[in-house]
Amino acid sequence: MAERLKIPGLLGELIAEFAGTMILILFGVGVVAQVVAGGFGDHDSIAWAWGLGVVLGVYVAARTSGAHLNPAVTVALAVFKGFEWRKVVPYSLAQFLGAFVAALTVRWVYSDVLHAKDPFLTIKTQGVFSTLPGNGALPVSHWTAFLDQIVGTAILLFLILAITDELNTAPGANLAPFIIGLIVVGIGMAWGTNAGYAINPARDFGPRLASFLTGYGGAFRDQTGYLYFWIPIVAPIIGGVIGAGLYQVAIARFLPGAGVPQEPGRVPTPPGDEKLEATRG
């Protein structure tokens, strides 16, 4: 069996974040291109493909980097879970770059269809790559879009911490990536109207920059002409910290420790804790 290539720790983590985020965006931006420009599929297919993109991206990167795939996740884990602050900027850059390269790929492969649907590459198909208030059509204020992104990302981080907390009811059999993907599907189906559920600065800015560099001159603005690009960057960061903080305050600090006997009616002790409890007895 060939010996594995040894890559320095942080570099390997950054490559994993790049690759995992690229997989996420290949599915996510790809499905929006198919629906908007190609006319195949609908909102539900978009929500499911984004969720599957998360599942597959997490499976790619989880063992090496933890599969953040999202600067809002990285920052929240640094604030509340001890993730090293020195890694926050490198992780975020790797995520942005992965999203950028994936969006360039979609832009290239779907070029004929995009130009047929929208020859002048306007706001009509800009939503393929980046989010817009009211998805470019509905009368949604910038404040509402900002609030929407805070709430949506708070939901995301609250649930990610709940799913991955080993002292809580963490899913077994390596199913956490699948459950996290379902979270994104749910957010897409419930919180997609006001701002397109970016809930991820890398997901929005990477493809937005890729579209700008390939002909979408108005990519950084919304349908009103407002310089909108900063909202899906700043609001998710705020929302992620809020959601992670709420989980820590409302749930994590009340969880029983490993090996603590459970009262009747509660979820059974997490797998692995039985052995720990037995050794203590």
N, C-alpha and C positions, 0 to 999 in steps of 0.2 A: 504494500500500500504506500503510495507516494506521501512523503512528508508534507504537512501543511506549510504554506508560506507564512513565515512569522512577520507580522506587521506590528509596529509599536502601538501600545494601548490606545492612546487618544486618536491616532490616525485611523486605526481600525474602526473605532467608534464613529468617527466622522464619515468614513466610507459607508458604514451601515446606515447612518442617518440619511445620507445622500441617496442611497439605493432604495431604502424603505419609502422615503418621501417621493422619490421618482415613480415608484410603483403606484403609490396612492394617486398621484396626479395623472398618470397615464390612464387609469381607469376613470377618475373623476372628470377631468377636463375632456377626455375622449368621449364619455357618454353624453356630455352636454353638447359637444360638437355634433354627435350623431342625431340628437333630438332637435336641436335648434337649426342646424344647417342641412341635415339630411332628411329630417322629417320622420325619423323612425324612433318610436318610443314616446314616453311622456314623463310627467313629474315623478311617478313612482319608479320608473326605470332609472331615473337620475338618482333618486334617493338610495336605491338598492345598489347601484354600481359604486357610488361613493362609499357606502358601507363595506362592500366587498373589497374596494381598494384599500380601506383601512385594515381590514382583516389580513390581506395578503402582504401589505407593507409592514405590518407589525410582525408577522411570521418571518419576514426577511431579516429584520433588524433586532428583534427582541433579545436574542441571546447575547449579542455583541454590545449593543448600546442602550438597551432598554426600550428602543423603538418609541421615542418621543414623537417624532415626525411633525412637530408643532412647537414653535417657540413659546406659545402660551403654556404648554405642558412643561417645557424645560424650565421656564421662569417659576412656575408654581411649585415644581419639585425642589428647586433651589431655595425657595422661601420657606417651605414647610417640611421637606423630607430629607434635607441634608445633601442634596445634589451639589456638587462642587461649583461654586460661582465662576471659577476660572474657565469652566467648560461651557458656560451659557452662551457666550458670543460665538465660539467655534461651532457648537451644535446648531445654533440658529442659522449661521451662514451656510452650513452644510444642508440644512433643510431648505433654505431659500434656493440654493443652487440646484438641488434635486428637483424642486418644483419648476424652476426655470428651464432646465434641460428637458423635462417631461413635456412642458407646455410647448417648447420649440418643436419637439417631435410631433405632437398633435397638430400644431400649426402647419407643419410641412406635409404630413400625411393627408390632412383634410383640406389642403389648400384649394384644390379644384372645387370642392363642394362649397367651401366658405366664399370663394369669389363668385360662384354661380348664384348663391343666395344673397350676397351682399357685395357687389362689385367694388364699391368704394370703401369697404371695411369700416363701417360706421357703428353707432351704438346698437344697431339692429342685431349684430352678432358679437359685439364686445362681451356680452354676458357669457359667451362660451368660455372665456378665459378668466374673467374677474367678476366680482359681485357688484351689484348696483342697488340703490334704494328702490324698493318696490320692484325689484328685478327689471328695472328700466322702463316699467310701464305704469305702475300704480303710484298714486300720490302719497308717498311716504316721506316724511320730513327727515332731515339729517339727524336731528336729535333722536327720533324714533329708531332710526337705523343704528345709531350709536348704542342706545339702550338695548336694542334687540341683540346686538353682538355681545354685550356684557352678559345678558341673561343666558343666551345660548351657550356661551363658553363656560359660564359658571355651572350650568347643568352638566356639561361635558366633564369638567374636572371633578366635580362632586362625585359623579358616578364612576369615573376612572379610578379615583382613590378608593371608592367602596369596593369595586371589582377586584382591585389588586392588593387590598389589605389582607394579609394572611391571617390576621386575628379576626377578620370578619368572615363572611361566607364566600370566600374566593372560589371561583369555579375550578374544578379538578380537570384532569386529563388534558392539560394544556389548552383549555377552551377559552381562556381570557381574551385572546385576540378576536375570537368570533363574537363574544359578548360585547366587546368594545365597538366592533363594527356595527352591531345591532343598535348600540347607543346612537351612533351617527345616523343610521337609517331613521331612527325615531325622531331625532332632532330635525332631520331634513323634512320629515312628513309633518311635524308639528310647528316648526319654527323657520320655515323657508320663505314666507311671504314678504316680510319687511326688508330683509337685506341679503337674502340668498344663502344664509347660514355658512358664511366663510369659517367662523370659529377657529381660525388658524391663519396667522399673519403670513406664513410661508405659502400656504395654499393660494392666497390672494395676490400677494405682491410678486411672487416669482412668475406666474402666468401673466400678470398685468404687464410686467416689464418685457416679457417675451413678446406679447402682442404689440406693445408700443414699438419695439425694435423691428417688427416685421410688417408695419404698415398701418397699425391702428393709432393714428395720431392723437386721438382724444382719449386714449386708454386711461389716463390718470384722472379724468373728469367723469362726472355722471351725466345723465340726460338733461340736467338743468345747467350744465357748464361748471358746476361746483368742483373744486379740486378735492375729490372724494377719497382718494387712495389711502389717506392716513387713517380713516375710520376703521377699516378691517385689520389694521395693524395695532392701533392703540387699544381699541375697545376689547378685543379678545385677551390681551395681556391683563387688563384690569379684571375682566370677568373670570379668567383662569385663577387669579390670586384669590378673588372673592369666593369662588366655588370650592377651591381647595381649603381655604380657611374655614368655611362653613362646615365642611366635612370634619376637619380636625376638632372644631368646637362642639359640634352637635352629635357626632357619632364616635370618632376615634377615641376620644378620651374616656368614653364610657365602656369600651369593649373590654371583656374579661381577658386576662392574660393567658398565655399558653398553659395548659394543664389545670386550669381552674375548673372545678366541677360545674356543670350547667344545671340550672333548674329545669324541672319537667316542662315540656312545651316549647323550649328553646331549640334553635337549630343545633344539631350535634356538633361536638368538638371538631374543629378542622382536621383533615387528614394529616397524620404525622404527629399531632399533639398527643394522641393516645400513648405512643411510645415514650414520649417525654414524661407524661404523667406516670406511666408505669415505672420508669426509672426512679422517679422521685418517691414512689411508694415503697 
